[in-house]
């Protein structure tokens, strides 16, 4: 069951550049990575995402694609009416979506899905209880993230952008606040000025302005469902202020995509009452590593912290 994913409040490629207001090109997906199963055994969601790769989709079509990725196991067997209902769009929109992908119609798309994204064997799925299934879903999300990281260029670019921004504002509201806070905690050990933005509304705009005046050139955002309107508006404001927006989101089709200069997707698990976010957390740590690599004095700062922590008896060994 998936309800609020945060407090009452999947997957894609790695690169999103500035795009048109109404049409967005779906980012690319890396092929494979050593140590990760080949396409025949990677997650169904990853194979579905590869199908959407490179196509320019309208917001409605992105919504359909996102729905299919999140319901990957069921997607090859849904009728156009069922898919339309799940995505909250009209049946003709599903047909136009299939045509946009290069198929004659939805039946041809569904046939293709059954070939490239077959369902997992029923006996394998049935051998797990609901808690184990939630864990297996997160394992699939991590495998997909590993496959995306086969092309490290987007993460390396993001690390440089974050390292060069002084100060570095880090935004995360509601369900994503823990991700932003965790990143900020560790980033402060190596970056000279990290500013956590955990308030929305006009306060967020004020803090973006302050960071920009102090010399910030980039902003890192963690955005997870359900996506608060304040985050979308905040990113729009940040870009208008001249900041380069790097976003970690649950999907390349997330509402924040059009307001991000570089979007790094990491799917969330939806098998429990509240979403699980192992992949976004791990991607945040990967970004930290990339930022450290781009900071020439990162190691010296870490050693200084360790020395002071030892002097103060900060940690119980």
BALOBA-1460 file (C-alpha; in Angstrom, 3 decimals):
// residues 317
<rec num="1" residu="x" x="0.000" y="0.000" z="0.000"/>
<rec num="2" residu="x" x="1.321" y="3.441" z="-0.835"/>
<rec num="3" residu="x" x="-0.372" y="6.436" z="0.704"/>
<rec num="4" residu="x" x="1.440" y="9.578" z="1.749"/>
<rec num="5" residu="x" x="5.093" y="8.695" z="1.261"/>
<rec num="6" residu="x" x="6.053" y="11.452" z="3.711"/>
<rec num="7" residu="x" x="3.864" y="12.970" z="6.410"/>
<rec num="8" residu="x" x="0.425" y="13.125" z="4.911"/>
<rec num="9" residu="x" x="1.922" y="14.277" z="2.214"/>
<rec num="10" residu="x" x="10.561" y="5.651" z="-10.076"/>
<rec num="11" residu="x" x="13.459" y="5.717" z="-12.190"/>
<rec num="12" residu="x" x="15.077" y="7.327" z="-15.101"/>
<rec num="13" residu="x" x="18.211" y="8.509" z="-16.800"/>
<rec num="14" residu="x" x="20.778" y="10.788" z="-15.369"/>
<rec num="15" residu="x" x="20.800" y="13.952" z="-17.403"/>
<rec num="16" residu="x" x="18.185" y="16.648" z="-17.778"/>
<rec num="17" residu="x" x="19.134" y="19.975" z="-19.303"/>
<rec num="18" residu="x" x="17.031" y="23.095" z="-19.663"/>
<rec num="19" residu="x" x="13.975" y="22.106" z="-21.658"/>
<rec num="20" residu="x" x="10.874" y="23.519" z="-23.283"/>
<rec num="21" residu="x" x="7.947" y="24.546" z="-21.117"/>
<rec num="22" residu="x" x="5.652" y="21.741" z="-22.255"/>
<rec num="23" residu="x" x="7.783" y="19.020" z="-23.818"/>
<rec num="24" residu="x" x="10.687" y="17.222" z="-22.166"/>
<rec num="25" residu="x" x="13.132" y="14.752" z="-23.641"/>
<rec num="26" residu="x" x="13.343" y="11.629" z="-21.517"/>
<rec num="27" residu="x" x="16.941" y="11.322" z="-20.251"/>
<rec num="28" residu="x" x="19.130" y="8.481" z="-21.369"/>
<rec num="29" residu="x" x="19.732" y="5.267" z="-19.468"/>
<rec num="30" residu="x" x="23.140" y="3.640" z="-19.265"/>
<rec num="31" residu="x" x="23.422" y="0.105" z="-20.546"/>
<rec num="32" residu="x" x="24.993" y="-2.189" z="-17.996"/>
<rec num="33" residu="x" x="27.652" y="-2.150" z="-15.345"/>
<rec num="34" residu="x" x="30.102" y="-4.846" z="-14.273"/>
<rec num="35" residu="x" x="28.690" y="-6.812" z="-11.405"/>
<rec num="36" residu="x" x="25.093" y="-5.926" z="-12.273"/>
<rec num="37" residu="x" x="22.894" y="-8.444" z="-14.107"/>
<rec num="38" residu="x" x="22.485" y="-7.964" z="-17.845"/>
<rec num="39" residu="x" x="19.302" y="-6.503" z="-19.368"/>
<rec num="40" residu="x" x="17.546" y="-9.870" z="-19.301"/>
<rec num="41" residu="x" x="17.764" y="-10.033" z="-15.517"/>
<rec num="42" residu="x" x="17.693" y="-6.385" z="-14.433"/>
<rec num="43" residu="x" x="14.500" y="-4.900" z="-13.088"/>
<rec num="44" residu="x" x="11.462" y="-4.598" z="-15.320"/>
<rec num="45" residu="x" x="11.351" y="-0.925" z="-14.404"/>
<rec num="46" residu="x" x="14.819" y="-0.379" z="-15.872"/>
<rec num="47" residu="x" x="13.833" y="-2.021" z="-19.157"/>
<rec num="48" residu="x" x="10.689" y="0.088" z="-19.324"/>
<rec num="49" residu="x" x="12.698" y="3.249" z="-18.727"/>
<rec num="50" residu="x" x="15.040" y="2.272" z="-21.565"/>
<rec num="51" residu="x" x="12.002" y="2.111" z="-23.856"/>
<rec num="52" residu="x" x="11.163" y="5.771" z="-23.134"/>
<rec num="53" residu="x" x="14.748" y="6.910" z="-23.603"/>
<rec num="54" residu="x" x="15.307" y="9.783" z="-26.024"/>
<rec num="55" residu="x" x="11.638" y="10.538" z="-26.746"/>
<rec num="56" residu="x" x="10.209" y="14.007" z="-26.270"/>
<rec num="57" residu="x" x="7.104" y="13.623" z="-24.148"/>
<rec num="58" residu="x" x="4.426" y="16.049" z="-23.048"/>
<rec num="59" residu="x" x="3.632" y="16.385" z="-19.325"/>
<rec num="60" residu="x" x="0.630" y="14.065" z="-19.770"/>
<rec num="61" residu="x" x="2.775" y="11.500" z="-21.558"/>
<rec num="62" residu="x" x="5.453" y="11.735" z="-18.855"/>
<rec num="63" residu="x" x="2.725" y="11.010" z="-16.326"/>
<rec num="64" residu="x" x="1.784" y="7.850" z="-18.223"/>
<rec num="65" residu="x" x="5.430" y="6.798" z="-18.473"/>
<rec num="66" residu="x" x="5.953" y="7.406" z="-14.761"/>
<rec num="67" residu="x" x="2.876" y="5.326" z="-13.959"/>
<rec num="68" residu="x" x="4.151" y="2.467" z="-16.098"/>
<rec num="69" residu="x" x="7.559" y="2.534" z="-14.427"/>
<rec num="70" residu="x" x="5.996" y="2.502" z="-10.972"/>
<rec num="71" residu="x" x="3.669" y="-0.355" z="-11.989"/>
<rec num="72" residu="x" x="6.349" y="-2.141" z="-14.013"/>
<rec num="73" residu="x" x="5.250" y="-5.679" z="-13.183"/>
<rec num="74" residu="x" x="1.675" y="-4.978" z="-14.311"/>
<rec num="75" residu="x" x="2.382" y="-2.663" z="-17.255"/>
<rec num="76" residu="x" x="2.655" y="-5.325" z="-19.998"/>
<rec num="77" residu="x" x="-0.800" y="-6.648" z="-19.106"/>
<rec num="78" residu="x" x="-2.810" y="-3.448" z="-18.617"/>
<rec num="79" residu="x" x="-5.443" y="-2.393" z="-21.115"/>
<rec num="80" residu="x" x="-5.367" y="1.189" z="-22.372"/>
<rec num="81" residu="x" x="-8.417" y="1.948" z="-20.238"/>
<rec num="82" residu="x" x="-6.786" y="0.489" z="-17.115"/>
<rec num="83" residu="x" x="-3.552" y="2.373" z="-17.730"/>
<rec num="84" residu="x" x="-5.457" y="5.611" z="-18.311"/>
<rec num="85" residu="x" x="-7.306" y="5.155" z="-15.025"/>
<rec num="86" residu="x" x="-4.114" y="4.418" z="-13.088"/>
<rec num="87" residu="x" x="-2.305" y="7.411" z="-14.594"/>
<rec num="88" residu="x" x="-5.290" y="9.728" z="-14.225"/>
<rec num="89" residu="x" x="-5.431" y="10.588" z="-17.924"/>
<rec num="90" residu="x" x="-7.818" y="9.926" z="-20.795"/>
<rec num="91" residu="x" x="-7.757" y="6.756" z="-22.888"/>
<rec num="92" residu="x" x="-6.938" y="8.725" z="-26.083"/>
<rec num="93" residu="x" x="-3.907" y="10.138" z="-24.242"/>
<rec num="94" residu="x" x="-2.623" y="6.589" z="-23.782"/>
<rec num="95" residu="x" x="-3.034" y="5.971" z="-27.503"/>
<rec num="96" residu="x" x="-1.167" y="9.176" z="-28.361"/>
<rec num="97" residu="x" x="1.547" y="8.165" z="-25.897"/>
<rec num="98" residu="x" x="2.054" y="4.857" z="-27.729"/>
<rec num="99" residu="x" x="2.245" y="6.681" z="-31.073"/>
<rec num="100" residu="x" x="4.784" y="9.133" z="-29.624"/>
<rec num="101" residu="x" x="6.982" y="6.135" z="-28.800"/>
<rec num="102" residu="x" x="6.817" y="4.999" z="-32.433"/>
<rec num="103" residu="x" x="4.119" y="2.322" z="-32.241"/>
<rec num="104" residu="x" x="0.995" y="2.050" z="-34.391"/>
<rec num="105" residu="x" x="-1.147" y="2.120" z="-31.267"/>
<rec num="106" residu="x" x="-1.374" y="0.895" z="-27.707"/>
<rec num="107" residu="x" x="-1.872" y="-2.809" z="-28.592"/>
<rec num="108" residu="x" x="1.477" y="-2.752" z="-30.424"/>
<rec num="109" residu="x" x="3.134" y="-1.079" z="-27.437"/>
<rec num="110" residu="x" x="1.685" y="-3.640" z="-25.033"/>
<rec num="111" residu="x" x="2.882" y="-6.514" z="-27.216"/>
<rec num="112" residu="x" x="6.347" y="-4.986" z="-27.241"/>
<rec num="113" residu="x" x="6.282" y="-4.625" z="-23.451"/>
<rec num="114" residu="x" x="5.508" y="-8.307" z="-23.051"/>
<rec num="115" residu="x" x="8.585" y="-9.097" z="-25.119"/>
<rec num="116" residu="x" x="11.073" y="-6.724" z="-23.480"/>
<rec num="117" residu="x" x="9.723" y="-6.623" z="-19.920"/>
<rec num="118" residu="x" x="8.240" y="-10.013" z="-19.057"/>
<rec num="119" residu="x" x="6.748" y="-10.438" z="-15.612"/>
<rec num="120" residu="x" x="8.735" y="-12.197" z="-12.939"/>
<rec num="121" residu="x" x="7.835" y="-15.867" z="-12.433"/>
<rec num="122" residu="x" x="4.794" y="-16.113" z="-10.176"/>
<rec num="123" residu="x" x="6.345" y="-18.730" z="-7.933"/>
<rec num="124" residu="x" x="9.330" y="-16.476" z="-7.226"/>
<rec num="125" residu="x" x="7.117" y="-13.505" z="-6.349"/>
<rec num="126" residu="x" x="4.823" y="-15.697" z="-4.277"/>
<rec num="127" residu="x" x="7.660" y="-17.015" z="-2.131"/>
<rec num="128" residu="x" x="8.002" y="-13.686" z="-0.296"/>
<rec num="129" residu="x" x="5.717" y="-12.096" z="2.261"/>
<rec num="130" residu="x" x="4.839" y="-8.408" z="1.931"/>
<rec num="131" residu="x" x="7.794" y="-7.258" z="4.033"/>
<rec num="132" residu="x" x="10.262" y="-9.316" z="2.026"/>
<rec num="133" residu="x" x="8.727" y="-8.035" z="-1.185"/>
<rec num="134" residu="x" x="9.349" y="-4.478" z="-0.013"/>
<rec num="135" residu="x" x="13.005" y="-5.340" z="0.591"/>
<rec num="136" residu="x" x="13.297" y="-7.041" z="-2.799"/>
<rec num="137" residu="x" x="11.835" y="-3.947" z="-4.440"/>
<rec num="138" residu="x" x="14.519" y="-1.812" z="-2.824"/>
<rec num="139" residu="x" x="17.180" y="-4.251" z="-3.998"/>
<rec num="140" residu="x" x="15.859" y="-3.818" z="-7.543"/>
<rec num="141" residu="x" x="16.003" y="-0.033" z="-7.119"/>
<rec num="142" residu="x" x="19.630" y="-0.250" z="-6.000"/>
<rec num="143" residu="x" x="20.516" y="-2.506" z="-8.940"/>
<rec num="144" residu="x" x="18.963" y="-0.001" z="-11.294"/>
<rec num="145" residu="x" x="20.915" y="2.827" z="-9.659"/>
<rec num="146" residu="x" x="24.115" y="0.816" z="-10.107"/>
<rec num="147" residu="x" x="23.323" y="0.415" z="-13.791"/>
<rec num="148" residu="x" x="22.758" y="4.152" z="-14.188"/>
<rec num="149" residu="x" x="26.069" y="4.886" z="-12.495"/>
<rec num="150" residu="x" x="27.868" y="2.915" z="-15.206"/>
<rec num="151" residu="x" x="28.090" y="6.365" z="-16.794"/>
<rec num="152" residu="x" x="29.643" y="8.430" z="-13.983"/>
<rec num="153" residu="x" x="29.770" y="11.673" z="-15.994"/>
<rec num="154" residu="x" x="26.544" y="13.225" z="-14.626"/>
<rec num="155" residu="x" x="27.539" y="12.542" z="-11.009"/>
<rec num="156" residu="x" x="31.065" y="13.846" z="-11.610"/>
<rec num="157" residu="x" x="29.610" y="16.997" z="-13.147"/>
<rec num="158" residu="x" x="27.241" y="17.399" z="-10.206"/>
<rec num="159" residu="x" x="30.102" y="16.959" z="-7.733"/>
<rec num="160" residu="x" x="32.053" y="19.757" z="-9.385"/>
<rec num="161" residu="x" x="29.050" y="22.078" z="-9.400"/>
<rec num="162" residu="x" x="28.466" y="21.478" z="-5.692"/>
<rec num="163" residu="x" x="32.132" y="21.828" z="-4.784"/>
<rec num="164" residu="x" x="32.446" y="25.130" z="-6.641"/>
<rec num="165" residu="x" x="29.381" y="26.728" z="-5.030"/>
<rec num="166" residu="x" x="30.329" y="28.841" z="-1.976"/>
<rec num="167" residu="x" x="27.983" y="28.710" z="-0.117"/>
<rec num="168" residu="x" x="26.177" y="25.516" z="-1.075"/>
<rec num="169" residu="x" x="22.413" y="25.569" z="-0.335"/>
<rec num="170" residu="x" x="20.811" y="22.136" z="0.108"/>
<rec num="171" residu="x" x="17.025" y="21.955" z="-0.161"/>
<rec num="172" residu="x" x="14.729" y="19.235" z="1.150"/>
<rec num="173" residu="x" x="11.161" y="19.579" z="2.421"/>
<rec num="174" residu="x" x="8.749" y="17.139" z="4.033"/>
<rec num="175" residu="x" x="9.561" y="13.541" z="2.969"/>
<rec num="176" residu="x" x="12.921" y="14.658" z="1.528"/>
<rec num="177" residu="x" x="14.034" y="16.635" z="4.579"/>
<rec num="178" residu="x" x="15.918" y="13.667" z="6.053"/>
<rec num="179" residu="x" x="17.886" y="13.202" z="2.826"/>
<rec num="180" residu="x" x="18.858" y="16.886" z="2.702"/>
<rec num="181" residu="x" x="19.758" y="16.968" z="6.391"/>
<rec num="182" residu="x" x="21.906" y="13.834" z="6.137"/>
<rec num="183" residu="x" x="23.754" y="15.174" z="3.101"/>
<rec num="184" residu="x" x="24.329" y="18.528" z="4.801"/>
<rec num="185" residu="x" x="25.665" y="16.897" z="7.984"/>
<rec num="186" residu="x" x="28.434" y="15.080" z="6.133"/>
<rec num="187" residu="x" x="29.042" y="17.790" z="3.517"/>
<rec num="188" residu="x" x="29.898" y="20.308" z="6.253"/>
<rec num="189" residu="x" x="32.913" y="18.174" z="7.153"/>
<rec num="190" residu="x" x="34.542" y="18.910" z="3.789"/>
<rec num="191" residu="x" x="32.755" y="21.947" z="2.302"/>
<rec num="192" residu="x" x="33.401" y="25.358" z="3.888"/>
<rec num="193" residu="x" x="29.802" y="26.630" z="3.761"/>
<rec num="194" residu="x" x="26.762" y="24.344" z="3.497"/>
<rec num="195" residu="x" x="23.328" y="25.834" z="4.148"/>
<rec num="196" residu="x" x="20.365" y="23.548" z="4.819"/>
<rec num="197" residu="x" x="17.090" y="24.880" z="3.418"/>
<rec num="198" residu="x" x="14.278" y="23.117" z="5.238"/>
<rec num="199" residu="x" x="11.597" y="25.823" z="5.259"/>
<rec num="200" residu="x" x="9.247" y="26.541" z="2.384"/>
<rec num="201" residu="x" x="7.303" y="29.593" z="1.272"/>
<rec num="202" residu="x" x="8.696" y="33.104" z="1.412"/>
<rec num="203" residu="x" x="11.330" y="32.016" z="3.927"/>
<rec num="204" residu="x" x="12.779" y="29.714" z="1.290"/>
<rec num="205" residu="x" x="12.931" y="32.557" z="-1.226"/>
<rec num="206" residu="x" x="14.700" y="34.747" z="1.357"/>
<rec num="207" residu="x" x="17.308" y="32.082" z="2.049"/>
<rec num="208" residu="x" x="17.886" y="31.473" z="-1.661"/>
<rec num="209" residu="x" x="18.445" y="35.209" z="-2.105"/>
<rec num="210" residu="x" x="20.871" y="35.254" z="0.830"/>
<rec num="211" residu="x" x="22.850" y="32.334" z="-0.569"/>
<rec num="212" residu="x" x="23.013" y="33.966" z="-3.984"/>
<rec num="213" residu="x" x="24.225" y="37.262" z="-2.509"/>
<rec num="214" residu="x" x="26.905" y="35.362" z="-0.577"/>
<rec num="215" residu="x" x="28.237" y="33.856" z="-3.813"/>
<rec num="216" residu="x" x="26.306" y="30.603" z="-4.343"/>
<rec num="217" residu="x" x="26.321" y="29.310" z="-7.900"/>
<rec num="218" residu="x" x="24.447" y="26.015" z="-7.459"/>
<rec num="219" residu="x" x="21.699" y="24.486" z="-5.332"/>
<rec num="220" residu="x" x="21.242" y="20.817" z="-4.467"/>
<rec num="221" residu="x" x="17.666" y="19.604" z="-4.019"/>
<rec num="222" residu="x" x="16.317" y="16.303" z="-2.746"/>
<rec num="223" residu="x" x="12.774" y="15.820" z="-4.041"/>
<rec num="224" residu="x" x="10.661" y="12.804" z="-3.104"/>
<rec num="225" residu="x" x="6.944" y="12.047" z="-3.400"/>
<rec num="226" residu="x" x="4.554" y="13.406" z="-2.644"/>
<rec num="227" residu="x" x="6.174" y="16.480" z="-4.182"/>
<rec num="228" residu="x" x="5.342" y="19.677" z="-2.258"/>
<rec num="229" residu="x" x="4.312" y="22.627" z="-4.389"/>
<rec num="230" residu="x" x="6.782" y="24.730" z="-2.382"/>
<rec num="231" residu="x" x="9.700" y="22.698" z="-3.717"/>
<rec num="232" residu="x" x="8.670" y="23.176" z="-7.347"/>
<rec num="233" residu="x" x="8.156" y="26.897" z="-6.783"/>
<rec num="234" residu="x" x="11.413" y="27.142" z="-4.845"/>
<rec num="235" residu="x" x="13.422" y="25.555" z="-7.662"/>
<rec num="236" residu="x" x="11.812" y="27.848" z="-10.192"/>
<rec num="237" residu="x" x="12.775" y="30.815" z="-8.022"/>
<rec num="238" residu="x" x="16.344" y="29.532" z="-7.589"/>
<rec num="239" residu="x" x="16.866" y="29.184" z="-11.332"/>
<rec num="240" residu="x" x="15.447" y="32.650" z="-11.926"/>
<rec num="241" residu="x" x="17.976" y="33.890" z="-9.368"/>
<rec num="242" residu="x" x="20.748" y="32.380" z="-11.491"/>
<rec num="243" residu="x" x="21.551" y="29.213" z="-9.537"/>
<rec num="244" residu="x" x="22.275" y="25.929" z="-11.282"/>
<rec num="245" residu="x" x="19.872" y="23.362" z="-9.836"/>
<rec num="246" residu="x" x="21.067" y="19.799" z="-9.217"/>
<rec num="247" residu="x" x="18.209" y="17.524" z="-8.149"/>
<rec num="248" residu="x" x="18.015" y="14.022" z="-6.726"/>
<rec num="249" residu="x" x="14.455" y="12.857" z="-7.440"/>
<rec num="250" residu="x" x="12.524" y="9.627" z="-7.449"/>
<rec num="251" residu="x" x="11.996" y="9.743" z="-11.207"/>
<rec num="252" residu="x" x="13.027" y="11.538" z="-14.374"/>
<rec num="253" residu="x" x="9.315" y="12.290" z="-14.757"/>
<rec num="254" residu="x" x="8.970" y="13.996" z="-11.364"/>
<rec num="255" residu="x" x="7.393" y="17.482" z="-11.294"/>
<rec num="256" residu="x" x="10.773" y="18.995" z="-10.412"/>
<rec num="257" residu="x" x="12.387" y="17.779" z="-13.659"/>
<rec num="258" residu="x" x="11.472" y="20.845" z="-15.701"/>
<rec num="259" residu="x" x="12.990" y="23.103" z="-13.034"/>
<rec num="260" residu="x" x="16.297" y="21.202" z="-12.767"/>
<rec num="261" residu="x" x="19.468" y="21.713" z="-14.774"/>
<rec num="262" residu="x" x="20.826" y="18.296" z="-13.803"/>
<rec num="263" residu="x" x="18.483" y="15.599" z="-12.500"/>
<rec num="264" residu="x" x="19.804" y="12.382" z="-10.973"/>
<rec num="265" residu="x" x="17.030" y="9.811" z="-10.486"/>
<rec num="266" residu="x" x="16.837" y="7.177" z="-7.765"/>
<rec num="267" residu="x" x="13.591" y="5.268" z="-7.375"/>
<rec num="268" residu="x" x="11.700" y="4.937" z="-4.103"/>
<rec num="269" residu="x" x="10.024" y="1.763" z="-2.871"/>
<rec num="270" residu="x" x="6.232" y="1.828" z="-2.757"/>
<rec num="271" residu="x" x="5.426" y="-1.547" z="-1.242"/>
<rec num="272" residu="x" x="4.758" y="-0.279" z="2.283"/>
<rec num="273" residu="x" x="2.389" y="2.309" z="3.726"/>
<rec num="274" residu="x" x="5.170" y="4.907" z="3.496"/>
<rec num="275" residu="x" x="7.719" y="5.079" z="0.699"/>
<rec num="276" residu="x" x="11.226" y="3.747" z="1.307"/>
<rec num="277" residu="x" x="14.174" y="5.748" z="0.012"/>
<rec num="278" residu="x" x="17.307" y="3.609" z="0.127"/>
<rec num="279" residu="x" x="18.367" y="4.496" z="-3.425"/>
<rec num="280" residu="x" x="18.021" y="8.293" z="-2.991"/>
<rec num="281" residu="x" x="20.013" y="8.088" z="0.253"/>
<rec num="282" residu="x" x="22.787" y="6.099" z="-1.420"/>
<rec num="283" residu="x" x="22.842" y="8.465" z="-4.397"/>
<rec num="284" residu="x" x="23.283" y="11.319" z="-1.928"/>
<rec num="285" residu="x" x="26.369" y="9.580" z="-0.520"/>
<rec num="286" residu="x" x="27.684" y="9.052" z="-4.054"/>
<rec num="287" residu="x" x="27.284" y="12.781" z="-4.665"/>
<rec num="288" residu="x" x="29.217" y="13.455" z="-1.477"/>
<rec num="289" residu="x" x="32.051" y="11.288" z="-2.775"/>
<rec num="290" residu="x" x="32.058" y="13.118" z="-6.106"/>
<rec num="291" residu="x" x="32.073" y="16.466" z="-4.306"/>
<rec num="292" residu="x" x="35.000" y="15.360" z="-2.134"/>
<rec num="293" residu="x" x="36.906" y="14.369" z="-5.261"/>
<rec num="294" residu="x" x="36.367" y="17.909" z="-6.591"/>
<rec num="295" residu="x" x="37.460" y="19.626" z="-3.357"/>
<rec num="296" residu="x" x="41.284" y="19.744" z="-3.192"/>
<rec num="297" residu="x" x="41.329" y="20.191" z="0.586"/>
<rec num="298" residu="x" x="38.628" y="17.652" z="1.431"/>
<rec num="299" residu="x" x="41.035" y="15.083" z="2.868"/>
<rec num="300" residu="x" x="42.823" y="17.691" z="4.956"/>
<rec num="301" residu="x" x="39.497" y="18.868" z="6.386"/>
<rec num="302" residu="x" x="38.513" y="15.296" z="7.266"/>
<rec num="303" residu="x" x="41.826" y="14.660" z="8.998"/>
<rec num="304" residu="x" x="41.483" y="17.914" z="10.943"/>
<rec num="305" residu="x" x="38.004" y="16.938" z="12.070"/>
<rec num="306" residu="x" x="39.161" y="13.482" z="13.143"/>
<rec num="307" residu="x" x="42.013" y="14.978" z="15.157"/>
<rec num="308" residu="x" x="39.712" y="17.414" z="16.966"/>
<rec num="309" residu="x" x="37.106" y="14.728" z="17.536"/>
<rec num="310" residu="x" x="39.775" y="12.544" z="19.171"/>
<rec num="311" residu="x" x="40.984" y="15.402" z="21.380"/>
<rec num="312" residu="x" x="37.437" y="16.089" z="22.563"/>
<rec num="313" residu="x" x="36.537" y="12.420" z="23.033"/>
<rec num="314" residu="x" x="33.595" y="13.069" z="20.732"/>
<rec num="315" residu="x" x="32.893" y="9.450" z="19.870"/>
<rec num="316" residu="x" x="32.755" y="6.322" z="21.995"/>
<rec num="317" residu="x" x="35.028" y="3.789" z="20.321"/>
